């Protein structure tokens, strides 16, 4: 989807329009925008007229367009988010940037590094906010974990473990483009790209080498396991799959302790000092902390859970950046770095060798 927002003479805030009426628009971006103050979703656009009319009818949105060009020509928008399939990112984002809009481009930034570089060059010519939509940077537990890491509580980082597995393909059919690596489908482009970005965001470092194994069947990269070297000397490994139960976890191991994140749980942030001993006392404290956090957890779940709230937080930060110019979102260079790691993992899986970035 592409989200466009313009100044609202009615309430002094912004008006928003979404281009692309698929799952991400209907279940993530639209719910997030609808609850934010100062934003009103007033337009939708999609070349699929059935999807366009269905989403417009169910949400009472009257403005409906067949393309991003029609939106740019027909609506007085000044802020746009590009969330179409990745193969169309360059075309859509370039049109929006050239039209002088603030632009949020959903992950992954592009299908290859050449397209990433074209967008970066174009973005340098704009005085608007141009950012990449890595919503997990705005997840409550990720923000808390970054604060802990920046305090130095973990000491020197030794290793990182990532797991994002999903049952999404067991629950619903996917569009054809999600089936092929060449069009941005598969576990690497869809979910591993988030964790490559989180490694960089949380640890302030770069991925320097990737070695991966991939299993493909009905679609490319159904399941992927990989190891990586980071510029700060730490080692990393990851498991990514769209063919099993839901989990989204990271474990960051330092010489002074280990920080664990389970992003689908309200109590999913834990810190284990290196000198602590496993046993009944530690387990009892964890259970007590979980019980004490239930009231807060229920409130979070009533608001859609931390995953949906991360989209709200990202949009709030984006709107603030468009108004105040305080850009705290992922940059186009951040987007390129994550794509570079994905492409290195793809190359490694195909050639059976480690690939340096």
N, C-alpha and C positions, 0 to 999 in steps of 0.2 A: 504494500500500500504506500501511497504518498500522502503525507499529511500537510496541508497548507493552512496557515494561520494569518489573519490580517487584523488590523486595528478595527475595533468595534465602536462605532459612534454611539451605539445604544448603551453599552455599559462601560466603556472606556477600557475594555480588555482586548481579547483577541477572538477572531472567528477562525474556525478550523475546517479544512476539507480533506478527506482521505481518498487517495487514489489506489484502487485495488481493494476488492471486497472479499478477500479470502479469510482463512482462519486467524492469521495474525491481526488483521484489522478488526474482525468481529469480536475476538476473545481477549485481545491484549491492548492494542492502541486505543480503540474506541472506548472501552470501559475506563481506561486510565484517564483519558482526556475529559470524559463526561463528569468526573467527580472533582476536577480541578477548578478552583476559582479563577475567573477572568478568561476562561476559554469556552467557546461555544462551537460545537461541530455543526457546520451549516451546509457542507457539500461533500458528495462522494463522487468518485469516478472509477470506471472499469470498462474494459472492452467487452466483458461478459455482461450482457444486459440483464440476464436473469439474476445473477448475483447482485448486480447494482440495484435493481428494483427491490429485491428481497431485503437487503440490508437497509436500504432507504426506508422502506415501508415499516420494518420492525423497529426502527429508531426515530421515525418521524422527521427524517432529514429530506428536505425538499430539493436542494440544489444537487443535481446529478449530471455528470459529464462522462464522455466516452473516452477521454484521453487526457494526459497531462498537458498537452498543447492547448486543448480546449479550456482547461482550468487556468493556465497562464494567460490565455487571451481573454477569457470571459470573466474572471474573478479578480478583484483587487487584492491579491494575496501578497504578503511580504515575508512569510516564513513557511518553509516546505520541508517535509521529511520523505525520503525516498525508501520505500519498502517493497518495491516490485521484485520479481525474481532477479538474481544477481547478474544474469547475462544482460539485463536491461539497465543496470545501475548507471553505467557510464552515460548512456544516451539521455536518460531522464535527469540525472544529477547535473549533467552539463547544461541542459536546457534551463534548469532552475537557477543554477549559479549565474549563467549569462544573463538571465532575466533580473538579476540583482536581488535574489531572495536569500534569506537565512535558510540553511539547508541541513537537515539531519538525514544521514544516509544509513540505513539499516545494515547490520553485519550480514555477510562479509562485504568488505568495501567493493570488491570487483572480482572477476573470474580469473584475472592474471595480473602480474606486476606492471605490465605495460599500461593497462587500463588504470590501475592505481596511480601510476605516475602522471598520467594525463589529468586525472582529477586533482591531484596534489598541485600540479602546475596551474591549473585553472583556479583552484582555491586561493592560491597566492595572489591572484589578481583581484580578488574580492575583498571588500572591507566588511563583509557580513560574517556571521557565525556559521562556520562550516564544520560539522562534527559527524562522528560515526556512532551509531546506536548500539553500544554494548551495554544493555540494560543491567547485566550482573554487576557492573561497577557501582550501581546504585542500590544493590541489595543491602538491606540493613546489616546482615551479618558480615558481608564483605567490607562494609565501611568500618564496622567495629574491629574486624580482623586487621585492617590496614593500620588503624590507630595503634593496636597492640604491637604490630611489627615495627612501626616507626619509632616506638618507644625503646626498641632494642631488647625487649623482654625475652626473645628467643635466642639471643646471641647470634653467632655466625650460623647461617643457614646451611644445612647439610643436604637436605633432599626434599622433594615435593612429590606428593602422590595425588593424582586426579582420577575421578570416576564420574562420568555422566552417562547413565544408561536410561533408556526410555522405552515405554510400551506403546508409543504413539501409533506405530504401524499395526499394532494388534487391535487398536481401538477404532481407527478410521482410515479411509483410503487417502492416498497422497496424490497430488498432481504429478503429471508425467515428468516435469523438470526435476522433481525431488528424487528421481530414480537413477540419474546419471551424474557421474563426477564431472563430466564436461559441461553440464548446465548448472552446477552448484549443488547437486544432491549428494546424499551419503553422510555418514557420521562425521567425517572430517570437516566438511564445509558447514554442516548444519550445527553441530554442537561442540566439537573439539576446538573450533575457532574461538569460542568463548573462553575456554580454559587457557589456551595459548595467551590470550589477552590478560586473563587474571594473573597468570604467572608474572607477566611484565608489570602489571598494575600493582600487585601486592608487594613484589620484591624489588621493584625499580631496577630491573635487569633485562637482558635480552636473551632470546633463544638462539644458540649458536650452532647446534647440530641436532638432527633428528634421525632416529632409526625406527622404522615401523613395519608392522605386519598387518595386512588387511584381508578380510574375508568378504567376498562378494557372492551374491546368489541371484535372487530376483531383482535386486538393485545393487548399485556399487557401494562398497564400503559399508556393508551391513554392520560389521563389527571391526574395530581397530584397536590394537594394542601398540604402544610406542614407548620409547625411551628418548630422553633428550638431555643435552648439556646446556647449562645456562652460563651466561657471561660472568656471574658472580662466583662460579666454581661449583654451585650446587648441581645435583643430578635430579632429574624428574622422570616420572613415568605416568602413563595415562591409559585408561580403558574407556572406550566410547562405543556405544551400541544403540541402535534403534529397534532392537529385537528382543528386549527383555524387560524386567521390572524397572520402575522409576527410582532413580537415585541421582543426586547431584552433590558431589562431595569433593573436598580438598583436605589434604593433611600436609602441614608444613612443619618439617622437623629441623629444629635448631639445637645447638649445643647446650642451651639453657632450658629447653623444653619443646613441646610439640603443641601446635595449634591445629585443632580440627574444626572443619566447617561442614555441616550437612544442610544444604540450602533449601531443602523442602521441609525442614523442621523448625518450629519456632524457638526451640532450645538447642539449636544446632551449632553453637559456638562453644568449644571447650578448650581449656588450656591445661596441659599436664606438665608440671615442672620436671626437669630431667632427674632430680633426686627423689621423686616420689616413688612409692612402691605400690604396685597393683595389689588389690585385695578387697576385703569386705568394706573397710572404712572408705576407700575411694569410691567404690560402687554405691555405697549408702549416701555419700555426699552428692553424687550425680543424681540419684533418684530424688533426693530432697530438693535440689535445685530445680529439677523438672517439675515437681509438684508445686513449688512456690511460683513457678512461672506460668502456671495454667491460666490464671486470669488475664495476664498480658497476651498469652498465646491465643485465647479465645477472641480477644479484641482484634488481633491481627487477622485471624481466620475470617472474622465477620467482614473485614475490609478486603477480602479476596486473597489473603495470604501474602507472604513476603515476596513471592515471585511476581505477582501482579503489582504489588506496591512498588517494586523496583522500576516498573514502567512509569508509574505516577511520579516517582522521585526524579527519574531521568527527564520527563517532560517538564516538571517544575523547574529544574536546573536549566533546561534549554530555554524556556520562556524568560527566566531571569537573565540569561546570557544575552538574549535578543534585546532585552530592555536596557540592561546595565553594562553589557560588554564584558562581564566577568566570566570568561570561558573556562569552565572546569570539566568539560566533557572530553571524550576520547577524540583525538585529532585524526586527520586523514593519514598522518604518518603512523599513528597507532594502528589504524585499520590496515595499512600496508604491511606492517610488521606481522600482524596475525595471519594475513593471507600468505605471506612468505613462508611462515611455519607450516601452514596447511599444504602448500605446494611442495615443500621439502618432504613432508610426510608422504604425500602421494608419490613423489619420485622414488623415495626410499622403498615403499611397498612394491612399486613396479620393478625396480632394479635389484632389490635385495641387498642394498648397501646403505650405510649411514650417509646422510647428505648434510653438508655444511651450508649454512645460510650466508 
